[in-house]
Amino acid sequence: MKPTLVVLAAGMGSRYGGVKQIDGVGRHNETLLDYATYDAKHCGYGSVVYIIRQDIEKDFRERFFDRVAKNFDASYVFQRYEEFLNPSQIADSKNRKKPWGTIHALLCAKTAVKTPFGVINADDYYGRAAFETLGTHLAGIANDSVEHAMVGYVLGNTMSKSGAVSRGICEIKDGYLVSMQEHTKISYEGDRIVSIVDDKKITLTGAEPVSMNFFGFSPMIFDYFTEFFQNFIEYNAVSEKAECLLPEGASSAVAKGRGKIKFFSSKEMWFGMTYPEDREIVRTEIGRKIDAGYYPDQLWERA
């Protein structure tokens, strides 16, 4: 059974200032999504499901999806903010302008996912080896397995010179995730790496293992994530900013004995589209990989 790749592509891009999911960075206007999908296809994934906002559908199809769908089994679903909310919660959240976060996004893809699946962000570069490692694990588990997995990265390899980043710092024991704490404001301060948590500044070493939202789950995880989101929305329906985040949900599943998460490590150097300045960095890095023969000059046939 070939695994599915699920891509979180419904973000607002507030720090980037636009729809970064479909911003061209390749020599034929390919996006980071193109390169992730290409890597997944060549590592044995059987299909891909993109989670998007309905308001970007037209641009998403014209600038990305239609060419990919000619080369791979691809589909997309919408993250609608009212999904999984009752009428009272919808009324309470009438001023909400942003999606409810990555757990909510993933739940929107539940009916489209039929096999064990990997999850990635649309705006991060993960490296082909990570897709291969996780794909091998997913191909070996059943739909009702509780032996989930993730690929983690080294914090110092995932920093941005352009501004703060969000990373889930992981505690690992015997090759498995014990816990994960989301840090939403990690940045450089001179040569130091610091995180602001509850208005307190914490110095980090840069060697910490971190989550980049590259998880692998069996469909069994949807049961727990449904419970996790319902508990979240019960207390946060009136919030205009609170988000139900995948690292927190995954960590909670482990803590409550609802599954194990095997931890695979990657030494890949991250690059991604968080800030406007990042686009040229990404273009340069992709260009280097093309020149080295890692990717073809043009990824997909355009027929």
N, C-alpha and C positions, 0 to 999 in steps of 0.2 A: 504494500500500500504506500503510494507516494505521498509525502507530506504536502501541505498547503502553506503558502506564504501569505500572511495577513499584514497589510501595510497601513499604519496609522497616518492618514493624510488629510485630516479634517481640521488641523490647527489653524489659528487665525493669522499667524505670522506677524504679531504685533511688534516684536523687536526688529524683524527683518524689513517690515514696511511693505509687504506685498505677499502674493501667493507663491511662496518659495518652493512649494511642492512641484511646480511645473516650470520653474525658471531654468532656461537652458544653460548648461555648463560644458557640454561636449562639442566636438568640432562640427557636428551636424545638428546642433541644438538639442542633443539628448540631455535629460535631466538626471539628477542623482537617482531618481526612481527607475529610470531606464537601466542604470548600471546595477542597481540592487536586483532588479527583476532578471536581468541577463545572468548575473551570478547565480541566483536561485535556480533558474532553468538549467544551467550547466552543472549544478550540484545535485540534481535529481528531484527537485520539487516538481510536483505535477500540475500545479495551478497557483494562481495568485488572486487574492481578493483585496481591493483597495477600499478603504473607508474614507469617504469625502463628505464635504458639505454640499448641499444641493445647489447653493448659489454659485459654485465654481464648476458645475457639471459641464457647461458648454466649453469653457476654456480647457478644462481637464481633458475632454475628448479630443478637441482640435489640436492641442499642443502636446499630447502625450498618449492617451489611452488607445486611440484608434490604430496607431502604428504598432503598439505592443500586442494588441489583440489579434493582429494578423500573424503573429509569430509565436504566441503562447496562449494557453488557456487562461484568460483573464476576465475578471468581472469586477463590479464595484457595487457598494451599498452606501446609503446615506446615514450620517449621524445626525438625527433630528433631536433637538434638545428635549422635546416633550416625551420621547420614547421612554417607557418604564416608569413614568410619573403618573400618579393618580390625578383626578381633576383638581383636588385641593392643592397639591404640590405644584401643578401647572399655574394655578392662580397665584400662589405664593411667589413664584419665580418669574412673574410677568416682566420684570425689569432686566432679566438675564440676557446678556448679549453674546456670551462666549459659550462654547461647548462645555459639557460637564466633566471632561477629562478622559484619560486613556482607558480606564476600566469601562466607562459608559460607551466609548467608541467601540471597544472590542465586543461588548454585548450586542451592539447593532449588527455585527457580522455573524452572530450565532447561527442563524438558519442557513447561511451560505457556506459554512465550514463543516465538512463531512469526514475529515481525517485529522490525525495529529497535525499541529500547525506551528509554524514559527511566527513571531511578531516582531516587526521593526518599525522605527520611525521613518517617515518619508524624507527627512532632511539630514540624515546622518549617513556617513560612509562606514561600512562595517568590514569589508575585505572578504574575498571569496573563501578563504580558509574557514572563516567563521560559519558561513552558510553550509559548507561541507560537513563540518563537525556537528552542527546542530541537526542538519538533515539526516545524517547517519543515525543519530540517536532517535529522532522522530520516526524514521522508517522501521525501527525495531520495537516500537511500543504499540499497544492496542488502544482503541478508542476509549476504553474504560480504565486505562492505566493512571496511577497516581504518581508515576515516576517522571516528573516534569524536568525541565532543564533550562539553562541560560548560558549565554556567552558573556563573560565579564571582561572588562578592560582595565588597564592601569591608569589611575587618575591623571598622572603626569602626561600621558599620551593622549588625553582627551580634552585638554584645556584650549581655550580660545584667547588669542591676544586682543580680540576686539571687545571683550566684555565678559560679564559673568555667565556661568553655565549652571544647569541643574544636573545633578548626578545622584544616584542612589549608592551610598557607601555600604559595602557588603561585609558581613562577618561570615567567614567560611570555616567549616570544621569537617575534616575527613572527606573533602571533595564535595560537600553539600552546603547549600545556603542555610545559615542559622537565622540571620536577620538582615534587614536592609533599612537604612535610614535615608530618607530623601533630603538632600541639601539643595536648596533652590538658588543659592547665591554664592557660588564658588568662583573666585577670581584671583588674579595675580595682584600682589601688593609688593612692588619691587621684584625681588627674586623669590619671595614667599608665596605660597598658595594658602589662601584664607577662605573660610566659610563663615557667613553670618547666620547664626541660629538663635532665634529668640532675642535679637538685638545684641547678642554676644559674639565676639570675633574669636574663631577657633583656627589655629594654625595646623595645616595638614602637611604630610610629608611628600605627597605626590606618588607614593607607592601603594596607596590604598586601592583595593579591588573595587570597581564601580560597575553599576548597571548602566547600560546605554539603551535600555528597553529592547534588548534582543533576547526574547524568551522563547521557549518551546513548550507547548502544552498538549495534552490530550484534550478532546472535547469535554471530558469530565470536569474540567476546571470551570466551565460556564456555570455549573450549579453553585459553586462557591462564590464566584464573582457576582452572580445575581443577588445572593444574600448580602454580600459586602456592599454593593451599590445601594440596595434598599436601606440598609442601616445608615449609609452616608447621607442619602437624600432625605431621610426622616429628620435629620438634624440640620441640613444645609440648604433646604429648598429656597429659603429666603435670601441666601447669599448670592451676590453678583459675581464673586470671584473664586469661591472654593471649588477645588477640582478633586475628583476621585481618581487617584493615580495608580498606574499599573505596578510600580515597585512596591507601593504600600499594600496593595491587594495581594501580590505574590508573597510578600513577607508575612502577611497575616495568615494566608493559607498554610504556610509552614508552621507558624506558631500554634495554630489551632489543630494541627495534625491532619489537615485535609489534603496533604500531598507533600512530596519531597521535591526539591529542586537541585538537580546535579549541576555543579558549577564547572564550566569549561572556561579556560583563560585564553585571552588573545593578547598578543603584543603589538597588534596593528596600531599604527598611528592614525588617530581620528582626524577627519575634517568634515565640516558640515556647514549648513546654511542657517546660521542663527542671526547674524547681523549683515547689513548690506555690504560691508567690507569683505565678508567671507566669500562672496561670489567669485572674485578674481583669484583668491587662494584656491578654491575648489577647481576652477578652470585650469589653473596651473598644475595642480596635483593630478587631475584626470589626464591632462596632456602628457605628463611624464609617464603615466602608465600606458598610454597609447604608444608613445615613442619606444617604450621598453617591450612592446609586443604583448602586454598583459591584456589589453583590449584591442579589438580591431578599430580602425579609424571610424567606421560606421557600424553601429551595433546590429541594426535590424535591416532586413530586406524591406524595401518600400513598395513592392509591387501591389 
